[in-house]
Amino acid sequence: MKYYYFVCFSFAQSGSLGLGNLELSTNQEISSMEDISRLSNMIIAKDPTIQDLCIINYQLLRTEQNK
């Protein structure tokens, strides 16, 4: 099953602070701090210039069955 989450986060980049949000998909439901850490790693993988990432909130948007 695929889980789609809307994730809000704060970050530092090139000496500036900012807020961001995006939609991420995972193969498992978020149920632990390790899962949240995995989300952080996914965001940093999309933009390696991001530093000091802090997830503020996340919300499950939808689920889809794997085809």
Secondary structure, DSSP 8 states (H G I E B T S, - for coil): -EEEEEEEEEEEETTEEEEEEEEEEESS---SHHHHHHHHHHHHHH-TT-EEEEEEEEEEEEEE---
